[in-house]
Amino acid sequence: MTVSKTTAGPVTNPLDTAIAQFEAAADRLNLDSGLRLMLGVCKRELTTNFPVQMDDGSTKVFTGYRVQHNLARGPAKGGIRYHPAVSLDEVRALAMLMTWKSAVVNLPYGGAKGGVMVDPKALSLAELENLTRRYATEISILIGPSQDIPAPDMGTDERIMAWIMDTISMHRGYTEAGVVTGKPISVGGTVGRKGATGRGILYLIRELSREHRIPLDGATVAVQGFGNVGGVAATLLADEGARIVGLSDSSGCLYNGKGLDVQTLWRRKREGASLSDMGGGDRLNGEELLSLPVDFLVPAALAGQITAQTARHVRAKLIVEGANGPTTPEGDAVLAEKQVVVVPDILANTGGVIVSYFEWVQDLQFFFWEEDEVRERLHKAITRAYREVCALAEKESVSLREAAMLLAVSRVEEATRVRGIYP
Ligand code: NAD
């Protein structure tokens, strides 16, 4: 396979990891060499260096990307990231990951990702809007409701999605709500999107609790990361009677064997406080949190947290990966040896993209659903995918992570194959 990289980066280049994961699945599926070449590279890549007028009258040039990995199953879908460390290889890796994520939960999408090398916090609101509208214009040749539908990611939010939607709508002369998801509800967003990834984790933990006969009422849980994913998952689990004994954010960790008062902590977190300012538990360090003897561990913060080193100390029975890539391949091997069940990120954190899909469907139909309907459909989509992955894992005697990749790659492979090569 020949995939060119833009940098001769370290071994942990995210594109190397993404390709290694794909190749492992391709080997097992015995993909023919043509399909391997097609699925192993990104189909379309746009790099743009674009000017933005700053508040002090100066002009700065920013670099942005939009990459589409594969479009065999439908329009491309994937977030836009604003971060100083955005690189073309990272965007390619994330676009590839989006193809597999959409396929594993059977959404009619291919994968894409975008990003701008910028620290959004260093910009004024006017500069952020100028940058967003110009970037949206630069990528407007690729995006659209039938082509490629961006969404928020690290450093971007619903306000930025509204600006992108408005910019594209101004160009086209009519409101194009379905061009992005993750919008405010007032301009075609959907109810139930904000907490969707955390809610998806709740639905998966319910399945696991039934299967492994660990009643959720009274089950012990540790959650790393107290943001959109971890905070929502922790509060929903606590609502169902689970004891959240450990919680962390970037400021520190809290532990209480009797269960933390998650509702109060979450309210204070949303008011702007950090866990280090809050009481109700003892202090732990990050490694101690990961090694708590709990029924469920939910890493929902950063990538690369469960390494060979930290995995040795993990005492959780089941891990549900809220974050993207929280377990390194070496960490994964140690967990497998210890027979810890891991629900992998490409399945576990798809609640957000599933509800993004619902938002797009509603925008296309100009018909909006009640929150109950969103939740019910999310539940159906994620639990069906989970059961399909479990069945494949059992049939092939592989881990849930390998099974999820096999299911995803085989779906994309089939769509690519039956469509054939044009002309
Ligand atoms: P967020 O910014 O809302 O929250 C992240 C949380 O992690 C914050 O509480 C932060 O303080 C904490 N954190 C940062 N460094 C930490 C550390 N070293 N130890 C412990 N906690 C730390 O982000 P989010 O939207 O909740 O996303 C979390 C992860 O989930 C990311 O990997 C993201 O890519 C992934 N993800 C998010 C979504 C989504 O819908 N938001 C969907 C799929 C995947």
Residues whose N, C-alpha, C, O or C-beta is under 5 A from the ligand:
A	BS01	NAD	T197 Q224 G225 F226 G227 N228 V229 G230 S248 D249 S250 A300 A301 L302 G322 A323 N324 N349 G352
